[in-house]
Amino acid sequence: MRNTFIIICLLLFNSNLFSQEFKLPEIFPSSPTAAELGKFGAYPVNLSTGLPQIEIPLYTIQSGDLSIPITLKYHASGIKVNQMSSWVGLGWSLDTGGLISLEVRDTPDELEPTPYSIPNISNLQSFITQNPYSFQHPDILNITKNSWVKDAYHINLPTVNGTFFLDSDTSGEVLAKFPPDEYKVYRNASLNVNNDYYYKIVDKTGIEYYFKNIEDSQLNKTNSGDGGDYHVYNTKYKSAWLLNKIIDPKGNVIEYNYGNAYSFTQYGQSHSQSYSYTNSSDGNYSATIQPWKISPSSATTFTNKPMEVLFPNGRIRFILNSNSQFDGFDGGSGKFLEKIIVEKGSATYGYNELKTIHFAYTTTGAPNYYTSSGTNKYRFKLDHVYETAGPSIEKDIARFEYSTTQLPESRSYAIDYFGYYNGKNNTNLIQKRDISYNNSMYSTQIQQIGLADRSINIDKMKAGILTKVIYPTKGYTQFEYEPNSFYGKNIFLKDESVKETLDIIGTGNGSKNPKTMICMDDCGIQYESLNFTTNENMSIAITGSMVCNNCSPSNSKYAYSTIYVVNNGQLKYSFTGYTNSLNEQILVSPGSVTITLEVYGSVVEAHLQVAYWKTLGNLPDENVQGFGLRIKNITNYNDDNQFVGQKNYEYTLPNSTNSSGKLINNDSKYDRFSSSEYFSYTSCLSPSIYSNTNTYTYSSSSKSGFENNSITYEYVTELQKDNLGGTNGKTVHQFTTEADDIVDTNTHTIILSNGSKRGNLLKKEVYSDAEKLLLIEENFYSDKSTKLNSRADFKAFKYSDSNINNNNPCAPPPFRLDNSIELVESNLQLAWYKKDKTEVTEYFYDEIGNLIEELKTTSNYIYNSQNQEISESTITNSKNEIIKNSYKYAHDLNDLRLINDNRIAIPLETTKINGSQIINNQKNVYTDYGNLYLPNEIYIKKGGLVNLDSAIDRNFVYDNYDTKGNIIQYHSENTAPVAIIWGYKQQYPVAKIENASYADAIALISQTILDNPTNDSALKTELNKIRTGLPTAMVTTYTYDPLIGVTSVTDPKGYTIYYKYDAFNRLEYVKDAEGNILSKNEYNYKQ
């Protein structure tokens, strides 16, 4: 859609950039055609993420050059267990034009006292060095409780998609935009004073978006980890800004009014379990594993949905309803979108219904939750969208079917690592694992914490997902999904213990020394070994028994049992002997570890268990599944249930079964573990009593938000399948997979998205059904340092604390401020990321499959440093012929009016060169027409550069425009003028008059009648005054049914063609002036 807007502007204001002849923009309507019965199955897929773009277009708002589609969109990554239904059903959203949404990074900036005034890091570091034990100093307390990590403002508009960050709380232009782009963001710090806007965004073609209405969010959470009293914190903040108005450079307007106010609540919870041990100066030691705790939370959103959208000649109204069965909205009243009513007319003359779009829902799954009165509340799913025209005429738009696997109640514990249903009978959310636990000062044991199995279940995680779209023709599309994956270490097994056994029942004669015997088989000595590697310091627990049965001095004289631990080739530990209870903890360093049990003698046996932790270093590489769903195949069937076609998607590396998936955050850890240390003492009186407490906490939620879908794919193969499963060709894609930039902290709070550098096509290979290579396309990208945007963040993390605020305490803690507080500063930068070159090679074969020719084309691109648009493209073909196209924009020609209006993406001069020969040069000259700044003169010269002082080079002149920027008169050089009369409030051209001026034509008619005709006949009667008043002119006239289409065209000879539409505004038939039917369309859908 973004590109569509820019293309429309270029078509209206500029010539075909590569042509040699100027072409007038298309102003007049072409002959209407039959409405399509519905192209089905043509769902594009974002191959780099595996997400199909499932969209159902409902209506398109038009206002001059502005075009805003109203579209249903489905997010097919899976339904999470705690996910709430939107106002159009579970998993669906309704795009009505766009918004700005806030991503809170750490804490909301709005709630921070000084979010834009980052502390002086050098001063802080000096203070910490000079005051190593001032843990309770106010400056230290302030920096650790506040945050300077900037919130992200995400823009989602038809022509702008990006992110910006605020660096002050003042009004004016916002400069920190990611990726760097030349749209403008203006902030109004007066915060809606005098009914003004909060934000204004201007795209590169001058389209302005205004945001006035806001959405608030409030965080609700509990203090008591065991699920005690519920506390609502005063943390209400602005979380979204709603689109109120769009204005294009010609002054065309679309306005949004909001009045459907309600709130809804998203519930969540986190479980945690801790263990701690305390050493006191009086020699006491205590160690405790705490019971697991639950911390419920919720986020309540107070928002508005659009009540109406106003545009010339019509409006759209959104009607909400409520059903007490449905979940979450307005405290459980269940508001949802019931229908959209499209009306034509105006506030002055009244509105008439054009059509109504209805939404039908049913409940899904188990009750979502229960109210205090015991009333069941359900999620709701969208089943059916249909259109009516009048009380009894109905037409399907689409019907939907979903997975038959039912979702559990939204607060169920049966969820995987990412929040999707896994069907497990969990009693809490903490992944069960073993920990090495010091239960006394001198004893260590392995103990399990957590009770949950958070592994994924491939079938259960598809619960509630959309599986089928049925069209009005009764043809349909089916979607099959599979889990996302990446190839690498299984990060979900990290910090889980591995328990392996070493069991030997001895053999051999224990009365004889095996080391002095000559034996063929080690004389009965038996060995058993365990090998692994670790990338960090690790404690290994060895428990069990090494015993001698029925021992006597004779039969056990040389019998023995020995355990060895070798770390990086060095003996780390050994024990030889007999004991009924072995309980040892051995600390090993990063590297290789070999544990060997050696036993000799038939009276000896050893049964040991070795417990160590799965770290990334000792895990094998494998395909790791998770992170939600991706599309596996899309299959289309016709109305007779016959197979039409299928697309399959494979996400593996070439010639491999290994997934090509990459983690977006390569350094992300599935880290649900945190630790803290606290030291305290009572006084400096002798003897002072002090204690040191270490606490280790395991949580059900990661600290870095790792539960989100964080996979991008490098290689994806798209295969066309026939009804027998055969392949009708395939395309192999390779994409960029740039990871996010992360400031390496324990929490990964500071992250810069590199989304603009992901998912860009690097290479495409197209193969025939016979596996013949038909085409290779390769693209090359780079950062453009001509444009850099940066963002500064700061956060202080405290991992150790004390009640000391004294540089010389009598009982200093075992840590200082400089190793207790982490000061994290970042100044993240992002450059333009653009395509430099494209190489396309085509392969041609003879009838028997032999390669006979290769054709290679190379395109190189240079970009304008001000607007990111192409300033020069060079195309070189296989014959080494070079075609160069160059473009100049407002900044190149210092057009201050266009620059100030941010209309900087419009080419003002284009030049085409073949080798060293100029083929043609075109310049577009703009002029001020009152409040409008529009094209006036078009200069074109073949074989050389344009001379603006030469009338010979002037090819075309826009003589004048009306107040809406519509062309009302133009002429080509040395030709008679052409006048255009506009009606229906300047929305439609109603007359084209050749060989007459606009002034002469408009003087003959009433603009009032043209703007508000009572019927087509009245308008035609008025327009006929031009025919009779200007007999030497060639007059073509048009009538319309506004928002539907042209109803008649009368040519210069006075011959009229009529167009009739049915109740659903589809072309029904075409008639001539005598009433004869020239063509007829029938729309017969299978029932």
N, C-alpha and C positions, 0 to 999 in steps of 0.2 A: 504494500500500500504506500509505503514511503516513497518508493521510486515512481509509483503511479502519479503522485502529486507533482513531482518535479517534471515528469514527462509532459503532463498536461500543460504546465506553465510554459515549457519550452515550445510546445506546439502552438500555443496561443500567441506567443510573443516573438517567435523566431522561425526562421525557415528550417527546412530539413538541412541538418548540419553538413551532410555529405552530398547534397544535390548541387547542380549548377543552375537550376531554375527556381525562383521563389514560388512557394505555394501558399496561398491564402489559408489561414486556419479554417477548419471546418466549422461553419456557423449554422448552416441550415440543416434540417433533419433529413436523413436518408430515409428511403422507403422502409416502413416497418416490416419486420419478418415474424414468422411464427415463433412463439415462445418455445424454448427447448423443453422437452419432456423430462429433462434432468439427466445431466451427465453423472453417472454414479461410479464410485470406486476410484475416482481420480484424487486420492488423498496423498498429498506430498508427505514425505517423511524427512525429518531432520536426521540425516544418516549419522552424523557425528554424536548424537545423543540417543538415537533409536526411538525417538518419539514421533508418532504419526500426528500430523496436523489435522485433527478432526474438527471441521467447522461446518456450520449450517447457516448459509446466508438467509436473512429474513427480509431486509429492506435496505435501500440505499437512499440517504438524504442528499438532495442536490440543492446547492445555492450558488448560482453562477459557476465558477470553476471549482468550488469546493464539493467534494464528494465523500460522505461519511457512511460507511456500511454499518448496519446493525447486525451483529453476527453472534450466534451461539458457538462457544468453543469448549472442547472437552480436553482435559489434561489426562493423558492415558499412561501415567507412570504408576498407577495403582492407587487404591483407596486405603488410607491409614485408619487404624481402628478408632482413634479419637477424632477423626475428621468430621466436621460438621457439614451439613447441606448448605449450599449457597441459596440465593433467592430463586435460582432456576434449577435446583436439584443437585444431588451429590456428584461431584466431579465436574460440573458444568459451570461456566461463567458466561456472562452476557457483555459483549464489548459494544459500548454505545458511543465511543469516541476517545476515551483515554482519561488518565489521571496521573498524579504524582504520588507515589507511595514511599513511606519511610521505612528503611531498614535500620533497626536499632542495633548498633554495634557496641556492646558492653552495656551502657546505660543511655537513656534518651538525653540528648544534648539539652533539651528544653528543661530538664530537671537538674542539670548541673549548674553550680553557681557561676563558674567562669569557663565555659567549654571552649572558648576561642583564645584564651590567654594561657598559653602553655608555660609552665614554670621554667626558670632558667636552670638547665640541666647541670651546667658547670658549677653553679652556686650550690646546688643540692649535693653534688658529689663532694665538694669541698667540705660542706657541713658534716656529711656522713663520715668522712675521713677524720675530721677533727673532733667529732663527738661520737665515738664508736658505740656508746652504750645509752644514748639518749632516745630510747625507744618510745617514750611517752611525750616527747617534745611536740608542741602543736603543729609545727611544720611537717613533721613526719606523719602525724596522724592525718593531716589534711590530704597530703599527696597520696596516701594509700586508700583513702575512702572516696576520693573523687576520680573522675575519668576525663581524659582529653582525647579519647578515641572518637573520631568524628562519625556521626550518623551518615548514612548514604540515602540520597533522595533519587529514586528511580523514576524515570520519565517513560511513559508508554503512550505515545500519540501516533496518529496516522503517518506523520512525516518526521518524527523525532523519537529516537530510542537511545537512551543513555542514562548516565548517572552524574549527579553533581554533589558537591560538598560545600557547606557554608564555612567561611573562615572569619566571619564577624557577624554581629547582630544588627548591622546597619542596613539601610536601603541601598539599592544600586545593583550593578551587574555582578553576577556570580561568575568567578573565573575558573574555579576548580571543577572541570568537567572531564569525565572519563567515559569512553575514550575521548581524546581531544577532538573537538568538533566545532564548527562555526555556527551552531545554533546559539542563540542568546538566552540567558536566564536572568530575569530581573526580579529582585525581591523588594517587597514593600514592607518595611519595618513598622509602619503605622498600624499594621494588623487589622485591616478591614475598616479603618476609620473612614467615615463618609462613604460607606458602601463601596470602597475601593477593593482592588484585588490583593491577594497575598503574593501571587507569582504571575509573571507574564513570561511566556516562552515564544521566541520568534525563530522560525526555521530559516534555512538558507535561501528560500524563495520569497521571504517576507510574510508568510502566513503567521498570524499572531494567535496564541492560545492564552486565555485568561482563566485563573483559578481563584475562586472566592469562597465557595463552601468548603468546610473542613470535615474530617472524620477524626474522632477522638478515640483513644484506647485507654483502658485502665487496667493495671495489673493487680490481681488479687492473689495473695499467698498467705501461708500460715507460718507463724514463728515456731510452733511446736512440731518438731520432726516426727513425733509419734501420732500425728493426726489430731491434735487437740483443737483448741478454740480457733476459729477461722477469723483472721484479721484482714481487713481491707486497708491497704496502704494508700496514701494520697499520691498516687503516681499516674494521674491522668495526664496525657500528653497528646499532641496532635500527631496523627499517624498517616493521614492521607489528605490530599487537596484535590477537590473535584472540579472537573472542567465546567466552566460556566459560559464561555463564549469563544467562537472562532471567527476571525476576520481575515479575509484575503486582501492582497494589495489593491484590488478594485473596490473594496468596501462591502463585498458580500458577507453576510453574517449568518451564523447558526448559533442559537442561544439555548441554554439548558436551565430549566427551573427545577428546584428540588423541594419536595414537600412530604415525601414518604419516609418520615423519620422513624427509626426503630433501633433497637440494640440486639446484639447476639453475643453469646459467650462461648469461647473455646476452652474446654477443660483439659487439664494436664496434671501430671504428678511425677514426682521423682522419689525414688527410694534410695536409701543409703545405709551403710553399715560400717562401723568404725571399731578399731581396736587401738589401745594405747597402753603404754607402760611408763611408770614414774619412778625415778631414782631420787631419794632424799638424802640430805647430808647426815641424817641420823642413822643411815644404813638400811632404812626401810625400802622395800621394792614392792610395787603392785603392778599387776597387768590385768587388763580387762578387755573382753570382746563384748561390745554393746549389742543389744537387740537391734534388729533392723528398724529403720524409721521411715515414715511416709511423709512427704511434703506436698500436699495438694496445692495446685495453682490453677488460676484461670485468667483469661484475658477477655475483658468485655469491650466490645467495639460499639461506639455510639455513632451511627452513620446516617446518611440520607441516600436514598435511591432517586433517580430522576423521576419527576412527576410528568414533565413534558419537555419536548424538544421543539423549538419554533424555528421555522425557516420560511422563505417566501412561498406563498401559495399553499401553505399547509403546516401541519404539526403532527407530532407523535405523542400519544399519551400512554403512560404505563400504569396499569391497574393492578394493585396488590389485593390479595385476599388472605384469609387466615383459616387455619384448621388446627384444632387443639391436639390432633394426633401428631403433628409435625414438630420438629425439634427446634429449640434454641433461640428462636427469634422473639424479641420483645418479651423476655422473661418466660419464654415457652409458649407464646401465643401462636407462633408458626406462620409469620407473614411470608408469602411467596408471590412470585409474579404470576398472575392469572391470565393476563392478556395484554397485548399491545394494540392500540387502536391508531390506525393511520387515517388522518382526516385532511381534506383539502378545503381551501378557503382562507379566511383571515379573521382576525379579531374584529375588524370593522364590519365585514359583511357576513360574518358567521362561518361556522365550519360544518362540513358534511362528511359522514363516515365514508372512507374509500374502501377500507378492508380492515379486518380484525384478525390478529394472530393469537391463537389460544395455546396454553400450556397445560398438559394433563399430567398428574403425578400419582404415584402410589407409594406406600410405605415400603421400606426395605429392611430385611434382617431382623435381629432381635431388637427389643426396645432399646433406644439409645440411652435413656436414663429414666429415672422415676422421680416425680415431684414429691414434695413432703406429704401431699395428700394421697399418694399412691397412684396417681395418674400416669399411665404409660406415655412416654414421648418417643417418637420414632424419627429416624432419618427419612428423607423422602427422595425418590428418584424420578427423573423426568422420563415419562413413557411415550409421550405423543405430542407432536407439534402440528397444528393444523390451522387452516385459514378459512374464514367465513366471509361471505358477501351477502348480507341480509340474514334473516332469521332461519332459513332452511337450506341454504346452499353452502356446502362444506367441501374442502379439498385438503388432502393430506400434504404436509410438507415433509415430515419424516417420523418414523416410529423407531423405538430403541429397545434392544434387549441386552441383558446384563448376565454376568456369571451367576450360575445357580448356587454357588458356594455363598452361604449367608455370613454376613458380618456379625461378630458378637457385640455385646453392649459396649458403648464407647469407652468405658473405664475398665475394660477387661485387661487382665495381665497376660493374655495369650497373644503376645506380640513378639516379633523378631527384633533384631538390633535396630532396625530402622522404623519401627512402629507399625509394620504390616502384620496382619493376622497370621499366626503360625499354628493355631490349634492346640497348643500345649496347656496342660493343667497347672499353670504356674500359680504359686501363692504369694509371690512378690515379683519385683522387676529386676532384682540384682542377679546378674549372671553368676551361677554357682561356680566356685573355684576353690582351690586349696591355697592356703597361705602358710608361710613359715611363721609360727607364733611362739614368742617367748613367754611361756606361762609362769616362769619363775626366773630369778636372776641367773640360775645355773642350768635351766632345762629348756629345751626347745622341742616343739611338736608341730605336726602338720594338722591344720584344722580347716574344715570347709566353711566358707561364708557364702551367703546368697543361696537362693532356692530356685532360681529361674533357669529355664532353657530358652535362650533367645535366638536360637538358630533359625534359619529361614526354612519355610515349607513351600516348595514350588507351587503346589496346588492351592494351598490355603491363602497365599499372598495375592491370589487373583480374585479374592472375594469382592463382589460388588463392581468389578470392572466392566466397562462397556464391551460387548462382544459382537453386536450386530446393529446395522443401520438399514432400515427398510424404507424404500422410496415410494413415491406416489404410483409409479409404474408396477409396483410389487416386486421389482428386482431388489437385490440387497447386497450388502457387503459384510463379510465376516472378518473379525480381527482375532488373531491368535498371538499371545504374548509369552515371554519367557523372562527369567530374571536377568538383570544386568550382571556384568562380570568384569574382572580384570585378572591379568596373569601376574602373579608375584607371591609374596609372603602372605599367609593367611593372618591378617592383622587381628581377627576376632579370637584367635587362639593365644595371642600374646598375654602373658601374665597368668595363664592357666598352667596348673602343674601337670607334669607327666609322671606317672608311677610305673616303674618297670621292675621286674623281679629278676633276681639272680639266685637260682636254686640248684644246689649240687648235693647229691648223696655220694659220699666218698667211696673210692675203691682202692685196692692195693693193700699190701701187707704193712701195717703200721709199725711192725717190729723191726723192719729193715729200713735202712737209710736209702731213699730213692736216688740221692745225689751221688752215691758211690756204686750204685748198681748199674749193670749194663742191661738195658731194656730196649725192646723194639717199639714200645708204646708209652713212653714216659713213665713206665713202671706203675701206672695207675693214677698219676697226677692228672687232675681234671681242671679245666679252665672255662670260665665264662666271662665275656666282656661286654661292655656297653660304651658306645662312642657317640659324641655329639659335639657341637660347637656353640659358643655363646658370644654375643657381641657386647656384653656388659658384665660387671661383677655380679656373681650369683652365689647363693647359698644352696648347697646340696644336702639333702637330708637322707641319711642311711639308717634304716631301722631294721630290726629283725633279730635273728638268733644265729649263733655259731656254736654248736654243741658237740660233745663227745659222748656217745652212747656205750654203756657197758665197758667203760675204759678200764684198763689195767696197766701197770707199768710195762708189761711186755707188749701188749697189742697196740699201745698208743705212744711208744717211745719216740717214734719219728712221725707220727700223724700230726697234721696241722691244718689250720684254716686261716687264710690271709686275704684281706681286702686291700687293694691298692687304688689310689686316686692319683692320676698323672695329669698335670695341667701344663699345656704347651711344652711337653717333653720333660718336665721336671716333676719329680715325685712330690706330691702335695700332702699326701696322708697315707698311712698304712697302719694296719692293726692285725696282729696275729694272736690267736688264742681262742678260748672257748667261753662263751657267755650266753646266757639265756635271754638277755635283753641288750641289744646294741642300739644306741640312740645317739647319732653323731651329726653335727652340722659342720660342713667343710666349705669354706669360702674359696671360690675359684675366680680367676681373672678372665677377661675376654680372650677367646681363642679356643683351642681344641681341648677336649676333656675325654679321658679314657678311664673307666672304672673296671677293674678286673678282680674277679673272685677266683682264688686258687685253693683247691682242697685235695688232700692226700690222706688215705687211710680209710678202710671200710667201716671204722667205728665213728667216723666224723661226718657230719652233715651241716650244711649252711643254707639258711633261707633268709634272704635279704630283700628288702624293698628300697629302691633308690628313687627319690622324688626330686625332680628338678623342674625348672620353669621353662615353658615354651616362649622363647624370645625370638624376635625376627631373625636373629643370626642362626638359630638352630632349626628353623623351619624350612621345609623344601618349597620351591616355587610350584604353584599350581593355579588352576582356574578357580578364582574365588568369586562366589555368587553373592548378590545382595544389591542394596541401593535401589530397590523398586524394580519396575518392569520396563522392558523394551519390546518393540514390535518384532514378531517372528515372521508372520506372513499376513497378507491382505488378499482375500479371495472374493471374487465377484460372481454373482449368479443373476440370471435373467428372471423374468416373471414366471417362467415355466420351471423354475428351479434347476435350470441347466447351467453347467459351469461355463463362465465367460473367460476368466483369466485369473492368474494368481501371481503376486510378487512375493518372493522369499528374500529374507535378509540374513546374511551370515556376517558375524562380527569377529572373525578369527584372522590371525596373521596369515599372509600368503603361504600356501602349501603347508599348513600347520593346523593343529586342533587347539592351539593356545589362543586365548582371547587377546584381541588387540586393544582392550579397554585400558585406560589410564586413569589413575586417581587425579582429580582436578587439583587437590592439595597433596602433592607428592610427599610432603612431610607430615601430613595428618596422621595422628595416632588414634587408634580406637582406645583412648586412654580414659578410663573411668576411675583412675586412682589418683589421690592427692594426699599429701602429707603436710604436717605442721609440727612445730616444736615450740613449747612454751616454758620459760624459766621464770621462777619467782622466788623471792626470799622475804622474810618478815622484817628484819632490821639488821643493823650492824652491831648490835649488842652481842657480847660473847656469851654463849655461842650463837652465831647466826644460824637460822634454819632456812635451807633453800631446797628447791626441788626442780627437777627437769622432766617435762612430760613430752613424749613423742606420740602423736596421733596419726593414724593412717586410716583413710576413708575411701571406701569403694562405693561408687554411685551407679545408678541405673542409666544415667544420661552422660554422654561424653561432654567434655569441657569445651570442645571446639565445634559443636554442632555437626558432628560427623554423620549424623543420621540422615542428613539430606542426600538427595540423589547426586552423587559426586563423581560420576563416570563420564569420560569422553572417549570416543573410539578413533583409532588411527586408521584402521582398514575396515571397510564395509563392502561386501559384495551383494549386489542386487540382481536377482535371477528372475527371469520371466518363465513361468511354468505353464505347461499345457494340461489338458484334462487327464492325461495319462501319467503325469508327473515328470515328463520330459522337459528339458530346458530349451527355451526359444531364444537363447542369448543371455548374456550377462554383462554387467558393468562393475568393475572393481574401482572403488574410490579410496583415496588416501587423503587424510585431513591433518591439519596442524593440531597439536595437543598440548599447547602451552599451559603449564601449571600456574596457579595463582602465586603471587609473591606473598610470602609469609615472613613476618618478623618473628624470629625463633624464640618464642616464649613458651612457658609451660601451659599456657591456655590458648595460644594461637588466636588471641583477640584481634590482633592487627593484621588484616589481610587486605590485599589489593587484588581485585578480580582482573584477570587477563582474558575475560570472555571474548574480547574483540580479536584475540590472537588464537582462539580455538575454533575448530570447525570450518576453517578456510580450506578450500579444495587445493591440495598439492598436486594430485595426479589422478587422472581418470583413464581407464582402459576399457574400451568397448569391444566385445567379442560377439561373433555371430553364433547361430545355433550349432554350427560345425566347429566351434572353438577357434575360428579364425580371428586374429586380431584385426579390427577394422579401424580403430582410432586410438591415439594416445594424446592426451592433453596434460601438459605440465605447467604449473604456475609457481612463480617465485615471488616472495614477499620480503619486506624489510621494514624496520623502524625508520621513521622520517624525523630526524632531529630538528627540523625546522619548526616543529610545534611540540612543546613539552608542557604537560600539566603536572602539578605536584600537589601533594597533600601531606600535612604535618600532623602526626599523632604522638601522644605521650600517655604512658600508663605506668604506675608503680605497683609492683606485686610484692607482698610481704609473705614470706614462708616461715619465718621464725619471729617470736615476739617475747617480750618480757615486761614486767612491771617496773623495770629500772628506768630512771631518767637522770643518770649521774655518770659522768665520765670516769669516775674512779670508785666504782662500787666495791664494798668489802668482799662481796661474793660475786665475781664476774661470771656471766653465763658462758657456756661453751661456744658461743657464737657472737659475732659483732654485727652492727648494722650493715656493714659493707657486704657481708655474705648472707644477710637475712632479707634484704630488700633488693629487688631487681628493678632498675630504672630502664624502661624500654622507650626509646625514642626512634621515630622513623620519619623520613621525608621521602615518601614513595613517589616515583615519577613514571609517567606513561607517555610514550610518544605516539604519533600517528603510525598506524600499521597498514601498509598499502601494498598492492600487487605491483611488482616492477615489470614482470615479463610473463607472457603466455606463449608456449610452444605447442602447436597442434600438428600432428603427423597423421595423415590418412593413408590407408593401405588398400590397394585394389588388386583383385585376383581375376584370373581367367575362369572359363567355365568348369575346368577340372580342379580348381583350387590352387593353382600356382600363382605366387606373388608376381605381379607384372609392373607395379608402379608404386612409388611413395611420393606423396606431396607434403611438404613441410611449410608451415606458415609461422612466423615469429612476430609477436606484437610486443613492443616496448612502450612503457608509460612513464611520463614525467608529470608531476602534480604541481598545481598552483599552491604556493606556500600560504596563501590567505584563506582558501576555502576548501582545500582537499580535492577539488575537482581536477580532472585531467586537463593539463595545459598543452600536452603534446603526446600524440600516439604515433608510433611508427610501425608499419606493417611490411614485413619482408617475406616474399614468397619463395618457392623453390627455384625460381629463375633469377633470384637475387634482385628482383625488382622491388623498389622501395616506394611506398606511399606514406606521406606524412601529413597528419592533420593537426593543426594547432588552434588553440582557443584562448581568447582573452576575455577577462571578466571585469567587474566594476573597479576592483583595486588596480588592475593593470592600466586602465584608462582614466583613473582618478575621477570616476563618476560619484561624487559625494552624496547625491540624493539616493542612489541605489545602495551605497555603503551604509548610510544612516538608516535606511529601511531594512538592512540586512538581506537585500536581494542580491546576493553575491554569487549565486550558483548559475546565473543566467549568462550564457555566452553572448558577448557583444560584438565579437569579431571572430570569424572562422576563416582559416586558410587551408587549402588542400594543395599539396605539392607532389608531383610524380618525378622522382629523381631530383633534378635541380630545376625542373620546370613548374612554375605556378599554374595550377589548373584553374582555380578560381579563388576569389577573395570576397568575403561578405562582411559588411558592417551594419549594425543596427543602431540607429540614433534615437534616443529617448527625448521626450519633451514634456514639460509640465502642462497638464490640462486641468488647471484649477487645483483640486486636492489630489488628483491622480497623476502619476508619472508613468507614462506608457510609451510604447514604440511609436515613432512618427515617420521616419524615413528608413528605407532599406536600400543599401547600395550593394551592387554586385558587379564584379568585373571578372571576365574570363582572361586567363593568360597574364595577369598582372595584379598589382595592388590597387585598391580603390582610391580615388581622389574625391574627397568630400566636397570639393569646390566644383566638381564636374557634374553637370546635369546628365551627361551621357551615362555616367555610372549609377545614377539614381534609378532604381528599378521599380520601386513601389512606395506609395505614400498613404499612410493612415491619416485622412484629413481631419476626422473628429471622432469623439466618443461621447456617450451619454454619461450621466452621473454614476452609473454602475460599471463603467469601463467597457460597455458594449460598443463595438465599432458601428458607427452610424453613417460613415461615408469613407470611401477609399477610391484610389485610382492608380492604375499603372501609368508609368511615364508616357506622355503623349497620347493618352486614351481618355475617353469620357468617364465622368465619375459614376460610381455605383453607390446608391443610398440603401440603407437598411432601416426599416421601421420595426421597433420592438413593442410588444404588448404584454398583457398579463403581468403588469407591474415590472416591466423590463426584464422578464425572465425568458421570453421566447421571441425569436424573430418572426414577424407576421407578414413582412413584405420585403422583397428585393426589387429595387427599381434601377434598371440599367439605363444610362444616358439621361440622368436627371440628378439634380442636387437634392440633398436631404432637406434643405430649407424649402425648396419648392414643393416637395412631397408632403412634409409635415404640415404645411400651411393649409392643405386641403381636407384634413381629417381631424377628428376629436381624439386626443390622447386618453380622455376619460373613458370613452367607449372601448378603446383598445385595451385598457388596463382591466376593465370590468365588464366584458360583454355579457349580455343576458343569454345569448346562445350563439351558435356558429353563424346562423343566418344574419344576425345583427352585425357581427364582425365582418362578414363578407360584404355586406351592404356598405359598410363604412369604407372598407378597403377598395371597393369598386370606384369610389370617388377619385382615387389616384389614377385609375385606368382612363376614366373619362377626362380628368383634368390635365393629364400629361399624355396626350395621344401619341407622341413620338417616342415615348419611353417603353421599354420592355419590362412588364410588371409580373412578378410571380408572387402569389399570396398563400398564406398558410393559416390554418386554424388548429386549435389544440383542445384536448381535454387535459387540463393541468395535472401533473404528476402521473399521467397515463401515457399520452403520446399524441402525435399529430393525427388530426381527424380528417383533414382535407388539404389537397395541394391543387392550386389553380395555376396553370402555366400561362405564359404571355399571350397565348391565343384564346384564353378564356376557358380552356377545357379543364374540367375538375375530376380528380380521382378522390374517392371517399374511403376511409378506413374505419372499420367497426370493431369494437372490442367486447369481450364477454364479461361476465360478472367478476372475473378474477383479473381483469385488465390485460388479457392476452388477445393478440390480434385474431379476430374471428373470421372476417372476410374483407375483401377489397371489391369495391363497386366503381363502375364508370358513371359518367354524368347522366346516363339514361337509366341507371339502376341495375344494370347487368352485373352479375357477380363475375369478377375476373379471377378470383382465387378464394378458396375457403379452407380453413384449418379446423380440424376436429381433434379434441383432446379427450380421448377415451382411455381411462385408467382401468386396469383390471380390479374388480371388486373382491 
